[in-house]
Amino acid sequence: MTEALEFARQLIARRSITPEDAGCLELVAARLAPLGFVCERMDSTGPTGLVRNLWARWGAAKPLIVFAGHTDVVPPGPVEKWTSDPFVPTERAGFLYGRGAADMKTSVAAAVVAVGRLLAGAPEINGSIGFLLTSDEEGDATDGTVKVVEALKARGEHLDGCIVGEPTSVDRQGDTLKNGRRG
């Protein structure tokens, strides 16, 4: 099993129904901190309760490229309608199933593992890398990314570019690459 797949399975196994995070951000921070990331919790309380947010940054140079995403999932609905428990990562016919497998715990896991490999292979990078993760994307989405970006802006941190690994498609998952995002 690959490192990214194993990490994705750990995230999927967490019952992080929006706005709950169920410890996903702690798992991410535990992987980023040993790489030299400064990890900062920027939690916020909104109409749906406590929203957990993580800002992690490696380096201080420009440009700052950020991987943005979320660890929350929509409610699974009636569990009896699932072929397997939605919070037990399950592989069938080469596909990974479970809540967050497509949107977007696998993307978070892949980005964290890829950045770890990048830093191991090229420790001198011209620029900085950030991770902005929230547990408030599937709900109101007012106390996650929005609050973190406002706080970063207030203290003069400028994001030069942002990569969102959110899946998108026209006919089948992954057939489209978009430049831009609402908001």
C-alpha positions as CSV (number, residue, x, y, z in Angstrom):
1,M,0.0,0.0,0.0
2,T,1.4,3.4,-0.9
3,E,2.0,6.1,1.7
4,A,-0.6,8.4,0.2
5,L,-3.2,5.6,0.1
6,E,-2.5,4.6,3.7
7,F,-2.8,8.3,4.9
8,A,-6.0,8.7,2.9
9,R,-7.4,5.6,4.6
10,Q,-6.6,7.1,8.1
11,L,-8.4,10.3,7.2
12,I,-11.5,8.5,5.7
13,A,-11.8,6.4,8.9
14,R,-12.5,9.6,10.8
15,R,-16.2,10.5,11.2
16,S,-15.7,14.1,10.2
17,I,-19.3,15.2,9.4
18,T,-19.4,18.9,8.9
19,P,-18.4,20.9,10.9
20,E,-16.7,18.1,12.9
21,D,-13.1,17.4,12.1
22,A,-12.7,14.2,14.2
23,G,-9.0,14.7,14.5
24,C,-8.2,14.9,10.8
25,L,-6.3,18.2,11.2
26,E,-4.2,16.8,14.0
27,L,-3.2,13.9,11.7
28,V,-2.2,16.4,9.0
29,A,-0.3,18.6,11.4
30,A,1.5,15.6,12.8
31,R,2.9,14.8,9.4
32,L,3.7,18.4,8.4
33,A,5.5,19.6,11.6
34,P,8.4,17.1,11.3
35,L,8.9,18.5,7.8
36,G,9.5,21.9,9.2
37,F,6.0,23.4,8.8
38,V,4.8,25.8,11.5
39,C,1.3,24.6,12.2
40,E,-1.3,26.9,13.7
41,R,-4.8,26.2,14.6
42,M,-7.1,29.0,13.6
43,D,-10.5,27.7,14.9
44,S,-13.6,29.8,14.7
45,T,-17.1,29.5,16.2
46,G,-20.0,30.1,13.9
47,P,-23.7,29.3,13.7
48,T,-23.1,25.5,13.4
49,G,-20.6,25.4,16.2
50,L,-16.9,25.1,16.4
51,V,-15.1,25.0,13.1
52,R,-11.6,23.7,13.1
53,N,-9.0,25.2,10.8
54,L,-5.3,24.6,10.2
55,W,-2.8,27.0,8.7
56,A,0.6,25.4,8.1
57,R,3.6,27.1,6.5
58,W,7.0,26.0,5.5
59,G,9.5,28.8,4.7
60,A,9.2,32.6,4.6
61,A,10.3,33.4,1.1
62,K,8.1,34.5,-1.8
63,P,6.2,33.1,-3.6
64,L,3.9,31.4,-1.2
65,I,2.0,28.5,-2.9
66,V,-0.9,27.1,-0.8
67,F,-2.7,23.7,-0.9
68,A,-6.2,24.4,0.2
69,G,-8.9,21.9,1.1
70,H,-11.2,20.5,3.7
71,T,-11.6,17.5,5.9
72,D,-15.3,17.6,6.6
73,V,-17.8,15.4,4.7
74,V,-21.5,15.6,4.1
75,P,-23.6,13.2,6.2
76,P,-23.6,9.7,4.7
77,G,-27.4,9.3,4.8
78,P,-28.9,5.9,5.7
79,V,-25.9,3.6,6.3
80,E,-28.0,0.6,5.1
81,K,-27.9,2.0,1.6
82,W,-24.1,1.8,1.5
83,T,-22.4,-1.4,0.3
84,S,-19.9,-0.9,3.1
85,D,-19.6,1.3,6.2
86,P,-18.9,4.9,4.9
87,F,-16.3,5.4,7.6
88,V,-14.4,2.2,6.9
89,P,-12.2,2.7,3.9
90,T,-12.8,-0.2,1.5
91,E,-11.1,-1.1,-1.7
92,R,-13.1,-2.8,-4.4
93,A,-12.0,-3.4,-8.0
94,G,-9.1,-0.9,-7.7
95,F,-11.2,1.9,-6.2
96,L,-11.2,3.3,-2.7
97,Y,-14.7,3.8,-1.1
98,G,-15.6,5.7,2.0
99,R,-16.9,9.2,3.0
100,G,-14.3,11.7,1.7
101,A,-12.6,9.3,-0.7
102,A,-13.5,11.5,-3.6
103,D,-14.2,14.8,-1.8
104,M,-11.5,15.4,-0.6
105,K,-9.5,13.4,1.9
106,T,-7.5,11.6,-0.8
107,S,-6.5,15.0,-2.2
108,V,-5.3,16.2,1.2
109,A,-3.4,13.0,1.7
110,A,-1.8,13.1,-1.7
111,A,-0.7,16.8,-1.3
112,V,0.8,16.1,2.1
113,V,2.8,13.1,1.0
114,A,3.9,14.8,-2.3
115,V,5.1,17.9,-0.4
116,G,7.0,15.6,2.0
117,R,8.7,13.9,-0.9
118,L,9.5,17.3,-2.5
119,L,11.1,18.6,0.6
120,A,13.1,15.4,1.1
121,G,14.4,15.6,-2.5
122,A,14.9,19.4,-2.8
123,P,15.3,21.0,0.6
124,E,16.3,24.3,-0.9
125,I,13.2,25.7,-2.6
126,N,12.8,29.2,-3.8
127,G,9.6,30.1,-2.1
128,S,7.2,28.8,0.6
129,I,4.6,26.2,0.9
130,G,1.4,26.4,2.9
131,F,-1.6,24.3,3.8
132,L,-5.0,25.9,4.5
133,L,-7.4,23.2,5.7
134,T,-10.9,23.5,7.2
135,S,-13.7,21.5,8.6
136,D,-16.3,24.0,7.2
137,E,-16.6,23.5,3.5
138,E,-19.5,21.1,3.2
139,G,-21.7,23.3,5.4
140,D,-22.1,27.1,5.6
141,A,-18.5,27.6,4.6
142,T,-18.3,30.9,6.5
143,D,-16.0,30.1,9.4
144,G,-13.3,28.1,7.7
145,T,-11.3,29.3,4.7
146,V,-12.9,32.8,4.8
147,K,-11.8,33.3,8.4
148,V,-8.3,32.0,7.9
149,V,-7.7,34.2,4.8
150,E,-9.0,37.2,6.7
151,A,-6.6,36.6,9.6
152,L,-3.7,36.0,7.2
153,K,-4.5,39.2,5.3
154,A,-4.7,41.2,8.6
155,R,-1.2,40.1,9.6
156,G,0.2,40.8,6.1
157,E,0.6,37.2,4.8
158,H,-0.1,37.1,1.0
159,L,-0.9,33.9,-0.8
160,D,0.6,34.0,-4.3
161,G,-1.1,30.9,-5.6
162,C,-3.5,28.3,-4.4
163,I,-4.0,24.7,-5.5
164,V,-7.4,23.1,-4.5
165,G,-7.5,19.3,-5.1
166,E,-11.2,19.3,-5.1
167,P,-12.5,16.8,-7.8
168,T,-14.4,18.2,-10.7
169,S,-15.7,16.7,-13.9
170,V,-17.9,17.0,-16.9
171,D,-18.4,13.3,-17.9
172,R,-16.3,11.3,-15.5
173,Q,-14.4,12.2,-12.3
174,G,-11.0,13.8,-13.1
175,D,-11.6,14.7,-16.7
176,T,-11.5,18.4,-16.1
177,L,-8.9,20.9,-14.8
178,K,-10.3,24.3,-13.8
179,N,-8.5,27.5,-13.4
180,G,-10.5,29.5,-10.8
181,R,-13.0,28.9,-8.1
182,R,-16.1,30.5,-6.8
183,G,-15.4,33.1,-4.0
